[in-house]
Amino acid sequence: MAQRALPPPAARLGRAVHTAGALSEVSGVVLLLPDGERESRRRPSTLSYATQLPLARTLARAGGEDGLAVHVVRYRRRGWNSGADPAADAGWAADEVGRRYGNVPVCLVGHGMGGRAALRAAGHTAVTSVLAMAPWLPEATTGAEPEPVKHLAGRRVLIVHGTNDARTDPEMSYRLAERAKKTNRDTCRFEVHSDGHALRQHRSEVMALAGDFVRGSLFARAYARPVVDAFAAPPPLGLRMPLAAGFGRSLRH
């Protein structure tokens, strides 16, 4: 007897991460988009979800008093695949935020493949800001068309990349930021010197930068002075801004 084919998995939102009492008064949402693989139809691993939880908790604490809820997006499939599955899942997740919370601003935060998905899905009407961490932008090696950037207009865009990243090319994220800056002045990029793809060596600074960007972008809080300077500086200065040691401990203005 032939087995019945299983239906394809559906994208899902992980449980909301938020500070106590904030869920009933959500006024902004972060959607975290995990890393993945170039080609894979397998279901995402639980590890890819779990690795996002420390960042989810950090962002929830940073934006708790403003009513921030953070969700990790569970993709349908592990790979980018020819149909850009994670970017489509990010768009679905932004729709789902509207169904759950109403008309609140959304910040897409992605790492690796998730960074590319965040940049691709930024044209969604609910998305007001994008944080791409070590984004995977493969056109240099595959000969593919450059990633689109015109839809980033009107969004705050921050890219963070380690200079020693051996998995995703930091120069490609610089080139994308350079193209985006021409049509969207609210684009900046920070370089984390000597750090790799996982951004572990300067983890506390990266976390602090992410929290500062999310609060400033979703809730109109004042950005830290280095972020203000990065947005204001012309290329290449504002696109190669070094992330200073100790960011978040003493730098607010």
C-alpha angles and dihedrals in degrees: 000000000000116000117242112246113248116240115252113266118260126230114254141188117238119232113292115264110209143138120269113289095006100103096076092055104040112168100167138020135208118204112202115209114199128216121262144161136293094243126009134128092192122113113265116267120251087236092065088056095044094051089063096054098083090054090045091055093046092052092044090055092046093052101029097109089051094053100258122171121190126203129183110219116230107211124218091234138017098236138069089229125176093294096054090241098183092052090053089048090052089054090050089050091053089052089050091053088058091051093049104037108016126230101351127142118259130210117199113212117185139169126209107326086007089058090057090047091051092052092046095048095045092102091075110118093236094053115096100163143022133203113191114188116197090336119204107236106168104178092106092065102028101042091234123152114277115267114270117256108170092087089061090074111118094023129102106240126194124177122191122190136170113232092222095050107144096182103050122030113245090202091062092056089049091053092049091049090049091054093043093051090061092064100025120042090190092078126109138161133206125204119212103208118225092001126125137218096291092049090222100139093067096024097142092053092047091050091049092049091050092050092048092050094048094049092046095046101042101034105025092245117159113272120230112266095254090056091048089050093047092053092047099044119092121235132315094020097053091045097049098042109155116232102233122225109257096027108164097027100074109357117091104126 
